[in-house]
Amino acid sequence: MSVPRIALHDGTSIPQLGFGVFQVPPEQTEETVLDAFAVGYRHIDTAQMYRNEAGVGAAIKAAGIDRDELFVTSKLNNGFHRPEDVERTFEESLQRLGLDRLDLFLIHWPLPTRYDGDFVSTWRAVTALTEDGRLTSAGVSNFEPDHLARIVDETGVVPVVNQIEVHPYFTNEAARAASLERDIKVESWSPIAQGGVLDDPAITEIAGAHGRTPSQVTLRWHVQRGDIVFPKSMRRSRMEENFAIFDFSLTDDEVERISGLDKGEAGRTGPNPNTFDYIPD
């Protein structure tokens, strides 16, 4: 099954469906990613803070897939926002992944209460990585509207993506709108609310009408809204289920019905980017 690609404003494109490795144990990452490759995934989303880049790299090496067929994303560790640390740790990520270039690198969190509130210099350092070919595209993650406005206003450089929490119980429309109005594509993390939406009566009813699972219907809702999504599972059968979302469509009414499940801030499952200030040990 072919996965559509989404055009980015820097002239590149990204597969709309990927495979996320958040919370995949480092010692199980290679096997898990190899299973994902076997299912058909070619877009892998990792991060320095996940501590499993080396496992992703081992799977890439073992799979022997042509590099041009792969799209690999990693993200900057919260403890390395200073410009000199960005350069150093990016190179370390490349080494762990066994790659000479990365398709996409994101500031993982803005951390507005850390580093004297300066995430602009971090953004400048990340975008500078594109100058010598080691990084193809630069983006951000968990940036709120004010954060996006600040980095764009102060640097003139617009991220290609903003990876934010989005799911039917937290549609995060303010951050989505602030991204989309700048032609920043939205990547949805926690796309099924850590499983929280799978028993929702509206979603199960729509799933039954299509002969699909609640997870498939939820992921289909994401892609029909134009977002990029990368569900995580360590089970091969669930990987296959999540991959099979491009051979059916929801009606406009069904999409609106699912969007109407939004609970606002009460639906958020992860930290609030305005106050999150975690630095890993």
C-alpha positions as CSV (number, residue, x, y, z in Angstrom):
1,M,0.0,0.0,0.0
2,S,1.4,3.4,-1.0
3,V,1.7,6.1,1.7
4,P,0.9,9.6,0.5
5,R,3.5,12.3,0.8
6,I,2.9,15.8,2.1
7,A,4.7,18.6,0.4
8,L,6.8,20.9,2.8
9,H,7.4,24.5,2.1
10,D,11.2,24.0,1.6
11,G,10.6,21.9,-1.5
12,T,10.9,18.5,0.1
13,S,8.1,16.1,1.1
14,I,7.3,13.7,4.0
15,P,5.4,10.5,4.2
16,Q,2.0,11.2,5.8
17,L,2.2,8.0,7.9
18,G,5.3,7.1,9.9
19,F,6.3,4.9,12.8
20,G,7.1,6.4,16.2
21,V,9.5,4.8,18.7
22,F,8.6,6.8,21.8
23,Q,8.9,4.5,24.8
24,V,10.3,1.6,22.8
25,P,13.1,0.1,25.0
26,P,16.5,0.6,23.5
27,E,17.2,-3.1,23.6
28,Q,14.1,-3.9,21.6
29,T,14.2,-1.0,19.1
30,E,16.1,-2.7,16.3
31,E,13.7,-5.7,16.2
32,T,10.7,-3.4,16.5
33,V,11.8,-1.1,13.7
34,L,12.7,-4.1,11.5
35,D,9.1,-5.3,11.9
36,A,7.9,-1.8,10.9
37,F,10.0,-1.9,7.8
38,A,8.7,-5.3,6.9
39,V,5.1,-4.0,7.2
40,G,6.0,-1.1,4.8
41,Y,6.8,1.9,7.0
42,R,9.6,4.1,5.7
43,H,9.2,7.1,7.9
44,I,10.7,6.7,11.4
45,D,10.3,9.3,14.2
46,T,12.8,9.1,17.1
47,A,14.5,11.6,19.5
48,Q,17.6,12.1,21.5
49,M,15.6,11.8,24.7
50,Y,14.1,8.4,23.6
51,R,17.6,7.0,24.0
52,N,17.0,4.5,21.1
53,E,18.5,6.2,18.1
54,A,21.2,3.5,18.1
55,G,18.6,0.8,17.8
56,V,16.9,2.7,14.9
57,G,20.3,3.0,13.2
58,A,21.0,-0.8,13.7
59,A,17.6,-1.5,12.0
60,I,18.4,0.8,9.1
61,K,21.7,-0.9,8.6
62,A,20.2,-4.4,8.9
63,A,17.3,-3.7,6.6
64,G,19.4,-2.6,3.7
65,I,16.7,-0.3,2.4
66,D,17.9,2.4,0.0
67,R,18.5,5.6,1.9
68,D,16.4,7.6,-0.5
69,E,13.4,5.5,0.5
70,L,13.7,6.4,4.1
71,F,12.6,9.5,6.0
72,V,14.2,9.8,9.4
73,T,13.4,12.3,12.1
74,S,15.1,13.0,15.4
75,K,14.7,15.7,18.0
76,L,16.9,17.8,20.2
77,N,17.3,16.8,23.9
78,N,15.9,19.4,26.3
79,G,19.2,19.6,28.0
80,F,21.0,20.8,24.9
81,H,19.4,24.0,23.8
82,R,22.5,26.1,23.9
83,P,23.8,26.7,20.4
84,E,27.1,25.0,20.9
85,D,25.3,21.9,22.3
86,V,22.9,21.8,19.3
87,E,25.8,21.3,16.8
88,R,27.6,18.7,19.0
89,T,24.6,16.6,19.9
90,F,23.3,16.6,16.3
91,E,26.5,15.1,15.1
92,E,26.2,12.5,17.9
93,S,22.7,11.7,16.7
94,L,24.0,11.1,13.2
95,Q,26.7,8.8,14.5
96,R,24.2,6.8,16.6
97,L,21.8,6.5,13.6
98,G,24.7,5.5,11.3
99,L,23.7,8.3,8.8
100,D,25.5,11.1,7.1
101,R,22.3,13.2,6.9
102,L,19.0,13.5,8.7
103,D,15.8,14.3,6.9
104,L,14.2,16.3,9.7
105,F,15.5,17.6,13.1
106,L,13.1,19.2,15.6
107,I,13.4,21.3,18.8
108,H,11.6,18.8,21.0
109,W,10.1,21.4,23.5
110,P,10.3,25.2,23.6
111,L,11.0,25.3,27.3
112,P,10.0,28.9,27.7
113,T,10.8,28.8,31.5
114,R,14.4,27.6,30.9
115,Y,17.5,29.1,29.3
116,D,16.2,32.6,30.2
117,G,13.3,32.0,27.8
118,D,15.6,32.0,24.8
119,F,14.6,29.3,22.3
120,V,15.2,31.7,19.4
121,S,19.0,31.1,19.5
122,T,18.3,27.4,19.6
123,W,16.2,27.7,16.5
124,R,18.9,29.6,14.7
125,A,21.4,26.8,15.6
126,V,19.1,24.1,14.4
127,T,18.4,25.9,11.1
128,A,22.1,26.4,10.6
129,L,22.5,22.6,10.4
130,T,20.8,22.7,7.0
131,E,23.7,24.7,5.4
132,D,26.1,21.9,4.8
133,G,23.8,19.1,3.8
134,R,23.8,17.1,7.1
135,L,20.2,18.2,7.7
136,T,17.6,18.4,5.0
137,S,14.7,20.1,6.9
138,A,14.3,21.9,10.3
139,G,11.2,22.0,12.4
140,V,9.8,22.3,15.9
141,S,7.7,20.3,18.3
142,N,5.2,21.3,21.0
143,F,5.4,25.0,19.9
144,E,2.4,27.1,20.9
145,P,1.2,30.0,18.8
146,D,3.3,32.6,20.7
147,H,6.4,30.4,20.4
148,L,5.9,30.1,16.6
149,A,5.3,33.8,16.2
150,R,8.5,34.6,18.1
151,I,10.9,32.4,16.2
152,V,9.5,33.4,12.8
153,D,9.4,37.1,13.6
154,E,12.9,37.2,15.1
155,T,14.7,34.9,12.5
156,G,12.5,35.0,9.4
157,V,12.9,31.2,9.1
158,V,9.7,29.2,9.2
159,P,9.7,25.6,10.5
160,V,8.5,23.0,8.0
161,V,6.6,21.1,10.7
162,N,5.3,21.5,14.2
163,Q,4.8,18.2,16.0
164,I,2.1,18.7,18.6
165,E,-0.4,16.6,20.7
166,V,-3.5,16.1,18.6
167,H,-6.3,13.5,18.9
168,P,-10.1,13.6,19.0
169,Y,-10.2,14.5,22.7
170,F,-7.6,17.3,22.2
171,T,-7.7,18.8,18.7
172,N,-5.4,21.6,19.7
173,E,-6.9,23.9,17.2
174,A,-5.1,27.1,18.2
175,A,-1.7,25.5,17.7
176,R,-2.8,23.8,14.5
177,A,-4.2,27.1,13.1
178,A,-1.0,29.0,14.0
179,S,1.0,26.4,12.2
180,L,-1.1,26.0,9.1
181,E,-1.5,29.7,8.5
182,R,2.3,29.8,8.1
183,D,2.4,26.7,5.9
184,I,3.9,24.7,8.7
185,K,2.6,21.1,8.5
186,V,1.2,19.6,11.6
187,E,2.5,16.2,12.9
188,S,0.2,14.6,15.5
189,W,1.7,12.9,18.5
190,S,-0.4,10.7,20.9
191,P,-2.8,10.3,17.9
192,I,-5.2,7.9,19.7
193,A,-4.8,9.6,23.2
194,Q,-2.7,6.7,24.5
195,G,-5.7,4.5,23.6
196,G,-8.1,6.7,25.4
197,V,-10.4,7.3,22.4
198,L,-10.7,3.7,21.3
199,D,-13.7,2.9,23.4
200,D,-15.5,6.2,22.5
201,P,-19.1,5.4,21.4
202,A,-18.9,7.7,18.4
203,I,-15.7,6.3,17.1
204,T,-16.7,2.7,17.7
205,E,-20.0,3.3,15.8
206,I,-18.2,4.8,12.9
207,A,-15.7,2.0,12.9
208,G,-18.5,-0.5,12.8
209,A,-20.1,1.2,9.9
210,H,-16.8,0.9,7.9
211,G,-15.8,-2.5,9.1
212,R,-12.7,-1.0,10.6
213,T,-11.1,-0.8,14.0
214,P,-11.4,2.3,16.2
215,S,-7.7,2.9,15.8
216,Q,-7.9,2.8,12.0
217,V,-10.8,5.3,12.0
218,T,-9.0,7.6,14.4
219,L,-5.8,7.6,12.2
220,R,-7.9,8.1,9.1
221,W,-9.5,11.1,10.8
222,H,-6.0,12.5,11.2
223,V,-4.9,12.0,7.6
224,Q,-8.1,13.3,6.2
225,R,-7.5,16.5,8.1
226,G,-4.2,16.8,6.4
227,D,-1.9,16.0,9.4
228,I,1.1,13.7,9.5
229,V,0.8,10.8,12.0
230,F,3.1,8.1,13.3
231,P,1.4,5.6,15.7
232,K,3.6,3.5,17.9
233,S,3.2,-0.2,18.6
234,M,5.5,-3.0,19.3
235,R,3.1,-5.6,18.0
236,R,3.4,-6.6,14.4
237,S,-0.3,-7.1,14.0
238,R,-1.1,-3.7,15.3
239,M,1.6,-2.2,13.0
240,E,-0.2,-3.8,10.1
241,E,-3.6,-2.5,11.3
242,N,-2.3,1.0,11.7
243,F,-0.8,0.9,8.2
244,A,-4.0,-0.1,6.5
245,I,-5.8,3.3,6.5
246,F,-5.5,4.4,2.9
247,D,-8.1,2.2,1.3
248,F,-11.2,3.7,2.9
249,S,-12.5,7.2,3.6
250,L,-14.6,8.8,6.3
251,T,-17.5,11.1,5.2
252,D,-17.3,14.8,6.0
253,D,-20.0,14.4,8.6
254,E,-18.0,11.6,10.3
255,V,-14.8,13.7,10.3
256,E,-16.8,16.6,11.9
257,R,-18.4,14.2,14.4
258,I,-15.0,13.0,15.6
259,S,-13.7,16.5,15.7
260,G,-16.6,17.4,17.9
261,L,-15.3,15.0,20.6
262,D,-12.7,17.7,21.6
263,K,-12.6,18.3,25.3
264,G,-10.3,21.3,25.1
265,E,-7.5,21.5,27.7
266,A,-9.2,18.8,29.8
267,G,-8.4,16.3,27.0
268,R,-4.7,16.9,27.0
269,T,-2.7,13.8,27.9
270,G,0.8,15.3,27.9
271,P,2.5,18.3,29.4
272,N,1.5,21.9,28.6
273,P,4.3,23.4,26.5
274,N,3.9,26.7,28.2
275,T,5.0,25.3,31.6
276,F,6.9,22.1,30.8
277,D,10.5,22.5,31.9
278,Y,11.8,18.9,32.2
279,I,15.6,18.3,31.7
280,P,16.5,14.6,31.7
281,D,19.3,13.4,33.9
